[in-house]
Amino acid sequence: MDKKEFRVLIKYCFLKGKNKVEAQTWLDVEFPDTAPENQPSKIGYAKFKRGEISTDDSERSECPKKVFTDENINKIHKMILNDRKLKLN
């Protein structure tokens, strides 16, 4: 099973009124070979308690991607040639 399916099962446990330990025990019994360890804590019952009932992945901020292209290198090279005191951070 994938993460999404386990989130749905954990949401089911939450809506049935089970706590994290009961949900983990139920997952271990029903899906012994595939149930990930400590999954309710990772996904977070707190998320469901806050009212975030969606089982989709939440968006995460990512580091900006670094792009090294000939065009960017040439632009920086020209900037440095025009102003040799220019500092690049």
Sequence and secondary structure as in RCSB ss.txt:
>XXXX:A:sequence
MDKKEFRVLIKYCFLKGKNKVEAQTWLDVEFPDTAPENQPSKIGYAKFKRGEISTDDSERSECPKKVFTDENINK
IHKMILNDRKLKLN
>XXXX:A:secstr
  HHHHHHHHHHHHHTT  HHHHHHHHHHHSTTT  TTHHHHH HHHHHTT    S             HHHHHH
HHHHHHH TT    
